[in-house]
């Protein structure tokens, strides 16, 4: 096995930088030297601290508002019931993101934004707008209907899409396509639905306390069935449309800036329209909710599920297509591109490393897989003319990360490739071969040379 990294140089395709000497990554523009004269407000810890403070204050305010609305007992009941679908939804979005896993800090930010900031914006704006409409029209029932079908979809989807926009603008390296948009939007909406479900379930519990409703006929049971059992994916489904718009914008080349505006706005408008139709389903008659659920929600959910799974498979094909260039250059073994392009082979490689070396080795293999996938996507964007000015630096960083982990990852991935690779087809000739089928030993065409024969 090589002990120093190769230095690939290609005449065609994007310009490849020389490999990092002794496995060290190339220094990029984000090093300490470039930040030596940065202003204090440009420092990362200042931005992170300000954002964390904003989300913490929003969380405390929304906590106080929901508790005031539901009471302490209602809040605790709503919290216990609303948390049930959250692990399932987060696990589903993480499964979609397994090809190129995004950092956990992005998902934590999105969930916190949805549960705290977006929920606070929605409660304050919806309450203000509904009261203003009721005062202007002197018709509280019409104000509630208009607020639910017009005001709420616009306010809530805009507040949730703000998190997707922030990640798109300030974490552009982690936002590369449709799957990233779906995951970021879905996790944001999961956080928003979590807070909203606490409010609705806690309010329903308070109503049952006043009316004496118990059991399956209670308002709490009905609310739980509709919001947690039948439609836990409702808010994620709406906001995913915005995420798809941002994902398509991420795939667009920089020379087409119009697409970067049109597609996110189009996705946001679709999310608002679908949200409005869902909220207004009760106005379609006694069975309006079930009609909208069966005719629109379920088919659209199935269509979007197919879209993201198809996109996931397309990403794996991209990995298998782009990484062989690095195998030819010596950065990867010949078997690695196939193994890295198969989720089953990746899982087998991690299990092999965990079984023979330990959990730390399995984590290193997982990081190796993530860096290799990012490298494949980076090269794919470069071949399509969508690479940024830091392409060479970023490629050098990723190659350096792979080279440092090669001793642990390569044996595991080669083992996984041997297990999962399809068998090579062998076609038998249509006629019998002498020496087979009982025809006796196959003769040699020439006498074998024996140097000891006189």
C-alpha positions as semicolon CSV with decimal commas, in nm:
position;residue;x (nm);y (nm);z (nm)
1;X;0,000;0,000;0,000
2;X;0,128;0,344;-0,084
3;X;0,254;0,554;0,204
4;X;0,240;0,892;0,030
5;X;-0,055;1,032;-0,163
6;X;-0,051;1,038;-0,542
7;X;-0,046;1,361;-0,733
8;X;-0,303;1,328;-1,013
9;X;-0,301;1,559;-1,309
10;X;-0,552;1,520;-1,592
11;X;-0,560;1,677;-1,933
12;X;-0,939;1,659;-1,952
13;X;-1,205;1,745;-1,701
14;X;-1,161;1,987;-1,416
15;X;-0,816;2,084;-1,308
16;X;-0,701;1,854;-1,030
17;X;-0,469;1,990;-0,766
18;X;-0,165;1,801;-0,658
19;X;-0,230;1,583;-0,358
20;X;-0,150;1,709;-0,011
21;X;0,202;1,627;0,088
22;X;0,219;1,352;0,351
23;X;-0,160;1,345;0,374
24;X;-0,196;1,703;0,497
25;X;-0,496;1,892;0,359
26;X;-0,444;2,203;0,156
27;X;-0,491;2,534;0,333
28;X;-0,795;2,725;0,220
29;X;-0,925;3,076;0,249
30;X;-1,088;2,994;0,580
31;X;-0,758;2,957;0,769
32;X;-0,646;3,167;1,059
33;X;-0,434;3,391;0,838
34;X;-0,733;3,514;0,641
35;X;-0,927;3,593;0,962
36;X;-0,641;3,778;1,129
37;X;-0,795;4,119;1,061
38;X;-1,162;4,014;1,072
39;X;-1,402;4,233;1,269
40;X;-1,540;4,091;1,591
41;X;-1,889;4,051;1,449
42;X;-1,750;3,840;1,163
43;X;-1,612;3,574;1,394
44;X;-1,788;3,238;1,394
45;X;-1,836;3,219;1,772
46;X;-2,010;3,558;1,769
47;X;-2,256;3,448;1,501
48;X;-2,320;3,114;1,669
49;X;-2,367;3,282;2,004
50;X;-2,611;3,538;1,867
51;X;-2,812;3,271;1,686
52;X;-2,821;3,044;1,991
53;X;-2,933;3,334;2,209
54;X;-3,209;3,424;1,964
55;X;-3,338;3,068;1,952
56;X;-3,318;3,031;2,330
57;X;-3,518;3,349;2,386
58;X;-3,773;3,238;2,127
59;X;-3,801;2,902;2,300
60;X;-3,862;3,058;2,640
61;X;-4,126;3,293;2,501
62;X;-4,309;3,020;2,308
63;X;-4,292;2,796;2,616
64;X;-4,458;3,065;2,826
65;X;-4,724;3,134;2,563
66;X;-4,817;2,768;2,517
67;X;-4,825;2,704;2,891
68;X;-5,047;3,009;2,941
69;X;-5,282;2,884;2,670
70;X;-5,302;2,522;2,786
71;X;-5,224;2,530;3,157
72;X;-4,955;2,325;3,326
73;X;-5,138;1,991;3,306
74;X;-5,245;2,049;2,948
75;X;-4,890;2,147;2,854
76;X;-4,745;1,829;3,003
77;X;-5,008;1,608;2,836
78;X;-4,958;1,783;2,504
79;X;-4,580;1,753;2,535
80;X;-4,598;1,380;2,608
81;X;-4,826;1,312;2,311
82;X;-4,665;1,554;2,064
83;X;-4,319;1,402;2,105
84;X;-4,430;1,057;1,983
85;X;-4,397;1,112;1,604
86;X;-4,079;1,321;1,627
87;X;-3,824;1,033;1,645
88;X;-3,991;0,854;1,354
89;X;-3,990;1,163;1,133
90;X;-3,630;1,251;1,220
91;X;-3,522;0,892;1,151
92;X;-3,698;0,899;0,813
93;X;-3,522;1,219;0,709
94;X;-3,188;1,091;0,831
95;X;-3,239;0,776;0,625
96;X;-3,292;0,990;0,317
97;X;-2,971;1,177;0,398
98;X;-2,753;0,868;0,442
99;X;-2,581;0,898;0,104
100;X;-2,413;1,228;0,197
101;X;-2,504;1,293;0,561
102;X;-2,525;1,656;0,655
103;X;-2,381;1,776;0,986
104;X;-2,598;1,735;1,292
105;X;-2,563;2,103;1,380
106;X;-2,763;2,197;1,070
107;X;-3,046;1,964;1,169
108;X;-3,041;2,087;1,529
109;X;-3,063;2,445;1,406
110;X;-3,352;2,362;1,172
111;X;-3,548;2,175;1,439
112;X;-3,490;2,452;1,693
113;X;-3,588;2,717;1,439
114;X;-3,911;2,536;1,358
115;X;-4,000;2,461;1,720
116;X;-3,905;2,803;1,861
117;X;-3,860;3,090;1,614
118;X;-4,106;2,983;1,343
119;X;-4,369;2,880;1,598
120;X;-4,336;3,213;1,781
121;X;-4,367;3,410;1,457
122;X;-4,673;3,207;1,359
123;X;-4,853;3,247;1,693
124;X;-4,791;3,621;1,716
125;X;-4,866;3,698;1,350
126;X;-5,173;3,473;1,327
127;X;-5,323;3,615;1,647
128;X;-5,262;3,974;1,539
129;X;-5,401;3,917;1,188
130;X;-5,710;3,730;1,311
131;X;-5,792;4,002;1,564
132;X;-5,744;4,273;1,302
133;X;-5,975;4,095;1,057
134;X;-6,236;4,038;1,328
135;X;-6,227;4,406;1,420
136;X;-6,245;4,519;1,058
137;X;-6,530;4,285;0,958
138;X;-6,715;4,253;1,291
139;X;-6,750;3,881;1,214
140;X;-6,532;3,659;1,437
141;X;-6,627;3,334;1,260
142;X;-6,527;3,470;0,919
143;X;-6,207;3,605;1,070
144;X;-6,117;3,259;1,205
145;X;-6,188;3,096;0,868
146;X;-5,991;3,358;0,675
147;X;-5,707;3,340;0,922
148;X;-5,682;2,961;0,896
149;X;-5,705;2,939;0,516
150;X;-5,514;3,252;0,409
151;X;-5,311;3,411;0,687
152;X;-5,181;3,097;0,859
153;X;-5,045;2,924;0,544
154;X;-4,861;3,238;0,430
155;X;-4,714;3,318;0,771
156;X;-4,624;2,964;0,875
157;X;-4,471;2,850;0,547
158;X;-4,270;3,172;0,519
159;X;-4,141;3,131;0,875
160;X;-4,039;2,770;0,812
161;X;-3,884;2,847;0,474
162;X;-3,664;3,108;0,642
163;X;-3,461;2,827;0,801
164;X;-3,411;2,663;0,462
165;X;-3,303;2,999;0,318
166;X;-3,050;3,054;0,598
167;X;-2,889;2,714;0,544
168;X;-2,893;2,770;0,167
169;X;-2,712;3,104;0,204
170;X;-2,471;3,041;0,491
171;X;-2,411;2,665;0,472
172;X;-2,395;2,638;0,096
173;X;-2,133;2,364;0,109
174;X;-2,384;2,140;0,291
175;X;-2,672;2,222;0,053
176;X;-2,603;2,053;-0,279
177;X;-2,932;1,917;-0,414
178;X;-3,291;1,811;-0,374
179;X;-3,231;1,560;-0,096
180;X;-3,061;1,824;0,118
181;X;-3,354;2,060;0,063
182;X;-3,604;1,790;0,155
183;X;-3,418;1,694;0,472
184;X;-3,362;2,051;0,593
185;X;-3,721;2,155;0,520
186;X;-3,864;1,837;0,671
187;X;-3,671;1,866;0,996
188;X;-3,770;2,233;1,027
189;X;-4,136;2,144;0,977
190;X;-4,106;1,858;1,226
191;X;-3,997;2,105;1,492
192;X;-4,281;2,340;1,403
193;X;-4,540;2,061;1,414
194;X;-4,403;1,948;1,751
195;X;-4,477;2,285;1,911
196;X;-4,811;2,322;1,735
197;X;-4,920;1,975;1,846
198;X;-4,839;2,062;2,207
199;X;-5,070;2,361;2,176
200;X;-5,356;2,173;2,008
201;X;-5,337;1,863;2,228
202;X;-5,299;2,066;2,545
203;X;-5,598;2,281;2,452
204;X;-5,802;1,968;2,377
205;X;-5,709;1,824;2,716
206;X;-5,823;2,145;2,883
207;X;-6,155;2,123;2,698
208;X;-6,203;1,767;2,822
209;X;-6,131;1,881;3,175
210;X;-6,412;2,135;3,149
211;X;-6,666;1,913;2,972
212;X;-6,579;1,585;3,143
213;X;-6,491;1,406;2,819
214;X;-6,300;1,082;2,867
215;X;-6,185;0,782;2,667
216;X;-6,207;0,748;2,293
217;X;-6,490;1,000;2,269
218;X;-6,280;1,279;2,420
219;X;-6,154;1,579;2,226
220;X;-5,798;1,482;2,316
221;X;-5,838;1,138;2,156
222;X;-5,990;1,287;1,840
223;X;-5,715;1,549;1,813
224;X;-5,448;1,284;1,870
225;X;-5,594;1,060;1,600
226;X;-5,615;1,338;1,340
227;X;-5,282;1,511;1,407
228;X;-5,054;1,232;1,531
229;X;-5,191;0,914;1,372
230;X;-5,339;1,028;1,040
231;X;-5,129;1,330;0,948
232;X;-4,796;1,350;1,133
233;X;-4,638;1,423;0,794
234;X;-4,868;1,717;0,708
235;X;-4,637;2,006;0,802
236;X;-4,324;1,830;0,669
237;X;-4,510;1,761;0,345
238;X;-4,596;2,128;0,296
239;X;-4,250;2,261;0,373
240;X;-4,076;1,992;0,168
241;X;-4,217;2,164;-0,141
242;X;-4,016;2,473;-0,045
243;X;-3,713;2,253;0,018
244;X;-3,741;2,097;-0,328
245;X;-3,747;2,445;-0,479
246;X;-3,427;2,537;-0,297
247;X;-3,276;2,201;-0,393
248;X;-3,339;2,263;-0,763
249;X;-3,189;2,610;-0,720
250;X;-2,879;2,450;-0,567
251;X;-2,845;2,232;-0,877
252;X;-2,870;2,532;-1,110
253;X;-2,551;2,680;-1,248
254;X;-2,434;3,018;-1,120
255;X;-2,478;3,164;-1,466
256;X;-2,854;3,116;-1,436
257;X;-2,941;3,329;-1,132
258;X;-3,307;3,355;-1,233
259;X;-3,361;2,988;-1,150
260;X;-3,219;3,046;-0,804
261;X;-3,506;3,285;-0,738
262;X;-3,793;3,131;-0,935
263;X;-3,771;2,774;-0,805
264;X;-3,761;2,860;-0,431
265;X;-4,049;3,106;-0,473
266;X;-4,244;2,850;-0,674
267;X;-4,191;2,585;-0,407
268;X;-4,296;2,829;-0,136
269;X;-4,616;2,920;-0,322
270;X;-4,700;2,551;-0,369
271;X;-4,642;2,491;0,002
272;X;-4,873;2,780;0,089
273;X;-5,142;2,656;-0,151
274;X;-5,134;2,301;-0,021
275;X;-5,138;2,425;0,338
276;X;-5,438;2,647;0,263
277;X;-5,624;2,358;0,102
278;X;-5,554;2,139;0,406
279;X;-5,670;2,403;0,654
280;X;-5,979;2,479;0,447
281;X;-6,084;2,116;0,407
282;X;-6,337;2,153;0,688
283;X;-6,529;2,404;0,474
284;X;-6,594;2,137;0,209
285;X;-6,865;1,965;0,411
286;X;-6,884;1,690;0,668
287;X;-6,640;1,464;0,484
288;X;-6,427;1,740;0,335
289;X;-6,127;1,655;0,552
290;X;-6,126;1,289;0,447
291;X;-6,181;1,383;0,081
292;X;-5,881;1,617;0,079
293;X;-5,676;1,363;0,273
294;X;-5,749;1,078;0,029
295;X;-5,752;1,278;-0,295
296;X;-5,453;1,507;-0,238
297;X;-5,247;1,440;0,073
298;X;-5,184;1,068;0,029
299;X;-5,107;1,082;-0,347
300;X;-4,876;1,382;-0,308
301;X;-4,705;1,214;-0,015
302;X;-4,648;0,903;-0,227
303;X;-4,523;1,110;-0,522
304;X;-4,275;1,306;-0,312
305;X;-4,156;0,987;-0,142
306;X;-4,087;0,834;-0,483
307;X;-3,908;1,152;-0,594
308;X;-3,668;1,164;-0,301
309;X;-3,592;0,789;-0,319
310;X;-3,526;0,819;-0,693
311;X;-3,299;1,117;-0,625
312;X;-3,119;0,914;-0,360
313;X;-3,051;0,634;-0,608
314;X;-2,934;0,890;-0,861
315;X;-2,683;1,022;-0,608
316;X;-2,545;0,670;-0,562
317;X;-2,507;0,637;-0,939
318;X;-2,319;0,967;-0,940
319;X;-2,079;0,832;-0,678
320;X;-2,012;0,519;-0,886
321;X;-1,960;0,729;-1,199
322;X;-1,728;0,998;-1,059
323;X;-1,497;0,815;-0,818
324;X;-1,323;0,582;-1,069
325;X;-1,118;0,882;-1,186
326;X;-0,963;0,901;-0,839
327;X;-0,911;0,525;-0,836
328;X;-0,714;0,551;-1,161
329;X;-0,506;0,828;-1,007
330;X;-0,427;0,612;-0,705
331;X;-0,630;0,790;-0,439
332;X;-0,877;0,501;-0,412
333;X;-0,852;0,127;-0,469
334;X;-1,029;-0,011;-0,779
335;X;-1,301;-0,171;-0,565
336;X;-1,387;0,139;-0,362
337;X;-1,604;0,325;-0,618
338;X;-1,843;0,031;-0,639
339;X;-1,859;-0,015;-0,262
340;X;-1,911;0,357;-0,199
341;X;-2,194;0,360;-0,452
342;X;-2,394;0,093;-0,266
343;X;-2,568;0,156;0,066
344;X;-2,553;-0,217;0,143
345;X;-2,177;-0,226;0,084
346;X;-2,130;0,081;0,302
347;X;-2,318;-0,083;0,585
348;X;-2,115;-0,404;0,551
349;X;-1,792;-0,201;0,558
350;X;-1,890;-0,028;0,882
351;X;-1,991;-0,359;1,038
352;X;-1,661;-0,517;0,930
353;X;-1,461;-0,233;1,085
354;X;-1,664;-0,246;1,407
355;X;-1,626;-0,623;1,436
356;X;-1,252;-0,640;1,368
357;X;-1,122;-0,308;1,503
358;X;-1,387;-0,136;1,713
359;X;-1,650;0,135;1,720
360;X;-1,398;0,412;1,660
361;X;-1,292;0,242;1,336
362;X;-1,655;0,214;1,225
363;X;-1,698;0,588;1,280
364;X;-1,386;0,655;1,075
365;X;-1,523;0,439;0,793
366;X;-1,849;0,634;0,806
367;X;-1,656;0,961;0,780
368;X;-1,453;0,818;0,493
369;X;-1,775;0,731;0,310
370;X;-1,914;1,080;0,367
371;X;-1,598;1,253;0,244
372;X;-1,580;1,029;-0,062
373;X;-1,942;1,109;-0,148
374;X;-1,877;1,482;-0,111
375;X;-1,576;1,442;-0,340
376;X;-1,787;1,267;-0,605
377;X;-2,054;1,538;-0,593
378;X;-1,787;1,809;-0,608
379;X;-1,637;1,658;-0,923
380;X;-1,983;1,612;-1,074
381;X;-2,063;1,980;-1,022
382;X;-1,727;2,079;-1,169
383;X;-1,788;1,878;-1,485
384;X;-2,125;2,053;-1,522
385;X;-1,973;2,397;-1,477
386;X;-2,127;2,451;-1,133
387;X;-1,816;2,442;-0,918
388;X;-1,728;2,740;-0,705
389;X;-1,400;2,931;-0,704
390;X;-1,276;2,716;-0,414
391;X;-1,300;2,391;-0,611
392;X;-0,928;2,311;-0,601
393;X;-0,899;2,389;-0,231
394;X;-1,209;2,188;-0,143
395;X;-1,094;1,892;-0,353
396;X;-0,758;1,896;-0,179
397;X;-0,924;1,904;0,162
398;X;-1,145;1,605;0,081
399;X;-0,859;1,403;-0,068
400;X;-0,653;1,475;0,241
401;X;-0,932;1,353;0,468
402;X;-0,960;1,032;0,265
403;X;-0,586;0,974;0,267
404;X;-0,561;1,005;0,645
405;X;-0,832;0,739;0,694
406;X;-0,719;0,497;0,423
407;X;-0,554;0,245;0,659
408;X;-0,884;0,180;0,838
409;X;-1,135;0,232;0,558
410;X;-0,978;0,055;0,262
411;X;-0,975;-0,301;0,402
412;X;-1,336;-0,266;0,514
413;X;-1,455;-0,127;0,180
414;X;-1,260;-0,386;-0,020
415;X;-1,420;-0,659;0,192
416;X;-1,765;-0,510;0,132
417;X;-1,699;-0,489;-0,242
418;X;-1,600;-0,858;-0,257
419;X;-1,923;-0,957;-0,082
420;X;-2,164;-0,734;-0,273
421;X;-2,010;-0,728;-0,621
422;X;-2,224;-0,910;-0,879
423;X;-2,077;-1,237;-1,010
424;X;-1,901;-1,227;-1,344
425;X;-2,112;-1,416;-1,598
426;X;-1,936;-1,715;-1,758
427;X;-2,087;-1,848;-2,080
428;X;-2,026;-2,216;-2,157
429;X;-1,958;-2,307;-2,522
430;X;-2,240;-2,493;-2,700
431;X;-2,013;-2,789;-2,786
432;X;-1,846;-3,035;-2,547
433;X;-1,492;-2,945;-2,445
434;X;-1,239;-3,226;-2,455
435;X;-1,136;-3,316;-2,105
436;X;-1,480;-3,244;-1,964
437;X;-1,797;-3,457;-1,957
438;X;-1,594;-3,780;-1,926
439;X;-1,381;-3,753;-2,241
440;X;-1,059;-3,818;-2,057
441;X;-0,765;-3,589;-1,981
442;X;-0,715;-3,288;-2,203
443;X;-0,396;-3,328;-2,411
444;X;-0,136;-3,055;-2,424
445;X;-0,080;-2,912;-2,771
446;X;0,299;-2,929;-2,732
447;X;0,519;-3,150;-2,517
448;X;0,599;-2,987;-2,188
449;X;0,962;-2,877;-2,156
450;X;1,160;-3,075;-1,900
451;X;1,506;-2,934;-1,841
452;X;1,614;-3,255;-1,664
453;X;1,531;-3,485;-1,958
454;X;1,840;-3,594;-2,146
